[in-house]
Amino acid sequence: MYYLYNFINLLFTILEFAILIRVLLSWVRVDPYNPLVRILYQITEPILAPFRRLIPPTAGLDFSPILAFFALEVLRRVILRLLF
């Protein structure tokens, strides 16, 4: 059971880091056709898109990563608490 706990925790941590990297990359100019950037977008877009529909970006500010971090953390705690 301890391995499952660590695996779920690691999965959520990786998702949070992927979102953080995407936010940092949005501040600099990157090639959207770069394979690593495309993989990053494919991983994070399904998480960010629902929040973007809830609160669309305004004046160049996108609050969806903040909401995604909050939701992922709540989901992580709920899942881990239910399992253990």
C-alpha angles and dihedrals in degrees: 000000000000090000091054090050091052093045094052091045091050092048092055091045091053091050091050092049090048090054091047091051090049091052091050091048090052088065093058132047111264133174107254089205093059106117093228092050091048092051090049091051092047090053098045104034096073088054097044100039098074091051091047089056089050095049113015118210111270128195091353094305119121114194095180094098091056091050090045092052090051094047093046091051093049091046091048092052094046094049094045092046092050092049097045 
